[in-house]
Amino acid sequence: MPNLLFICSKNQWRSPTAELLFKNHAVHQARSAGTSDKARVKLNQKMIDWADHIFVMEYRHRDLIKQNFRLNGKALTVLNIEDIYPFNDPELVEILQASLAEYL
């Protein structure tokens, strides 16, 4: 079962919304985390190692991960979703569904 990891800054709105899309998914397991020290769930190397594919919301998240963690050849995709949506916002869900269609 491929493991998908979703990353944003504080793990409050965007990445938990993405994780929720995969709750009880037949094929994929998903988790989410944040890059900030104030993140609800803070990203760590164990999460990177667990993931088969890592999705970040912004280019700065990608850059932080590349600077601070070993990716060991993991696939990393920038979704380019701004931090303007609250948790589970219908527009955010629509954007995520379109961006992640091949996984859903």
C-alpha positions in Angstrom: 0.0 0.0 0.0 1.8 3.2 -1.1 2.2 5.8 1.6 1.5 9.4 0.8 2.8 12.3 3.0 1.3 15.8 2.8 3.3 18.7 4.1 2.4 22.4 4.8 3.6 24.8 7.4 1.6 24.3 10.6 -0.3 21.1 9.7 -3.6 22.8 10.5 -5.4 23.4 7.2 -4.0 22.3 3.9 -2.1 19.1 4.7 -4.7 17.7 7.1 -7.4 18.3 4.4 -5.3 16.3 1.9 -4.8 13.5 4.5 -8.6 13.4 5.1 -9.2 12.8 1.4 -7.4 9.5 1.8 -9.1 8.3 5.0 -10.1 4.7 4.5 -8.7 4.7 1.0 -8.5 1.2 -0.6 -5.0 1.7 -2.0 -3.1 4.5 -0.2 -2.3 5.4 3.4 -1.8 9.1 4.1 -0.3 11.2 6.8 0.3 14.9 7.2 2.8 17.1 9.0 4.2 20.6 9.1 7.6 22.2 8.7 7.1 24.9 11.4 8.2 24.5 15.0 4.6 25.4 15.8 3.2 22.6 13.6 0.4 20.4 15.1 2.4 17.4 13.9 6.0 18.3 13.2 7.8 16.7 10.2 10.6 14.3 11.1 12.9 11.9 9.3 10.9 8.9 10.3 7.9 10.3 8.4 10.0 10.9 5.3 11.3 7.3 5.5 7.7 6.0 5.8 6.5 7.9 2.7 6.6 6.6 -0.8 5.6 10.0 -2.2 5.8 13.4 -0.5 3.5 16.2 -1.5 4.3 19.8 -0.3 2.0 22.8 -0.6 4.7 25.3 -1.5 8.1 25.5 -3.0 9.5 26.7 0.3 8.4 23.5 2.0 10.3 21.5 -0.7 13.4 23.6 0.0 13.2 23.2 3.8 12.8 19.4 3.4 15.8 19.2 1.0 17.9 21.2 3.4 17.0 19.4 6.6 16.1 15.8 5.6 17.5 12.8 3.6 15.0 12.1 0.8 16.8 8.9 -0.3 15.3 9.2 -3.8 11.7 9.7 -2.6 9.3 11.3 -5.1 8.5 14.9 -4.0 5.8 17.0 -5.7 5.0 20.6 -5.1 1.2 21.2 -5.3 1.6 25.0 -5.3 -1.4 25.7 -3.0 -1.4 29.0 -1.2 -2.1 29.2 2.6 -5.5 30.9 2.2 -7.9 28.1 2.8 -9.3 26.9 6.2 -9.5 23.2 7.0 -11.7 21.2 4.6 -12.7 24.3 2.7 -14.7 23.1 -0.4 -12.4 25.1 -2.8 -9.3 23.5 -1.2 -10.9 20.0 -1.5 -11.6 20.7 -5.1 -8.1 21.8 -5.8 -6.6 18.8 -4.0 -8.9 16.4 -5.8 -7.9 17.8 -9.2 -4.2 17.8 -8.3 -4.3 14.3 -6.8 -6.8 12.7 -9.2 -4.4 9.9 -10.2 -4.1 8.8 -6.6 -7.7 9.1 -5.6 
